[in-house]
Amino acid sequence: MNFFQEVVKLLSYSFILSLSQVYHPCNLHQGQILSMELEKFLGEKYPSIYHLVVTGKCNASCEGCINTLIYGERSKVSSLWEESPEENFRALKFLINHLGNGQPIYIAFYGGEPLLVPERLNFYIKEMSQSFPEKTFYYLLFTNGMLLDRFIEDGESFLGSLSLLIVSIDGRKLQHNRVRKGTDLDKIEENLRAFKKVYKIPVLMWSTIRENMSLRDCYLEFLKLYKERLTDYFFWHLIEERAPIKNFENFRAAYLADLSFLFEEFVSHIKEGQILPLLPLCELFFFLLKGIRRGHTGCGIEKLRNFDILSGKILPCVDLGEEISFKDPGKIKELKGNLERLVNYKEEFGCADCLAEFYCGGRCPVLIKTSPLRAKQYCLLMRDFVELARSKIEELKRALVKSSITAEELYFPYGYLVLLTDVVP
C-alpha cells in the first residue's frame, strides 16, 4: 500500500469523519477579513528552502526523535543516510536549476547531527560558491550544540558562512537533560558563549514540546540566554508521535496556562517598547493585524517551495518517508498534482470551517500519516492558541501605538523566520 492509499484509508475511519465534537460553524474571524495569502504578500521575499540531510549519525538519543519515528532504529537511520556528498550535491543543483525562481534560497544542513561530518558542510558551501557564483544562498545549520566548540577557532570553518544557527534546547537543565539524552545543557550554553564571542550570527533556540514537558520552562531558558545575548529567537512546536496524548485534558490545560504566560510576557514587553522574539506569536499577531492567511500547510509542501535531499533523492518531506521522491525533471508537474492531493485531508478535517485555519493552514501531513487521533488533538490546541491571540489583540494594538511599533516590525525579521521551520506550533 503506497502513502496516498494509506492517507485515504486513514481518512475513512469513523473517528476522523466524526468531527462534530471538534469543529462547528461559527463567525470565524469576528468580522475580520483574512483574505490576503502570505505568498502574495511576500512576493519576491517568499523563500525556497532545501534541507540537506548530511548524515543520519547522531551523538544523542532524544525522546521522540522524528527520524526514528519514521525510519526505525537509529542504526538503520545511520546506515541509510550516508550517501556520498556528490550525490546530494547533484540533487541540490537540480532543484536550483529547475525550480529556482529568483526568490531567496535557504539551504539547511540537517541530520542526525551535521557537526559530526564537518567536511561535508565545507564541501557543499565550496561547491555552491563555485557552481553558482552569481547567486546568493542563505545557509542554516540544525544542531544539538554539543560539538560547536570544535569549529569556532577554525578560520576556514563553515560556521562563518551561516545565516542562522538553530539549536535544539528543550528547557532548563533538569527538563532538557531528561528528554535530550546524550546532551548536556551546561555544555551547550558554554559552547554558545564561545560561539557568540567570535560570530555575530543569530541563534534560534528551538524547543520540541512533549507530553511530560513545560513550554514555560523552555521559555524561561530562552529568556535567560536571550538576556545574555546567546540566543536571538525562540521557536517551539509540538512533537510528532504515533500515539495520541494520553491525558489530553490535563496536557491541554497545562499548555494553555503556559501559552497564557507567554502572551502576557509578550504584550508586557511591547508596552515597554520591546519586541520579545517569540516567533510564533510575532507571526500570529501579524496575521491578525494585517488580515493575512497562510494559504498552505506549515512547511508549504504543496507549494513546491520546501524540499529535502536524502541519499541523493529529492523528497517533498523526509518525515513522510521515501515513497515520494524524484530525480526526473519531467516529473515535476506530476509531483505537484500528487502534493496537492496529499493535503486533501483538510477537506475531511473541516479546515475550511475552523477559526484557526487562516493561521494553521492544515498544519502538517506527517501527523496525519503517523497518528490521525493525535492530529485531531492538535487541532484543538491550535484553536486554543489562535483564540488566546485574538483575546489579546486589542490590548496589543494599544501597546503597539503607545510604543510606536508597527505590525511589519513584528514580522520582519521575526515572524518571517517561521517559514524556515517545519510546522506551526
PyMOL commands that set and color helices and strands:
alter all, ss='L'
color gray80, all
select helices_A, chain A and resi 3-11+14-17+38-45+66-71+74-80+85-99+114-116+118-131+148-150+158-161+173-179+185-198+215-227+248-271+279-290+301-303+318-320+329-342+345-348+351-353+357-360+365-370+372-403+407-411+415-420
alter helices_A, ss='H'
color red, helices_A
select strands_A, chain A and resi 36-37+48-53+61-62+105-110+137-143+162-168+180-181+203-209+233-238+292-293+306-310+313-315
alter strands_A, ss='S'
color yellow, strands_A
deselect
rebuild
show_as cartoon
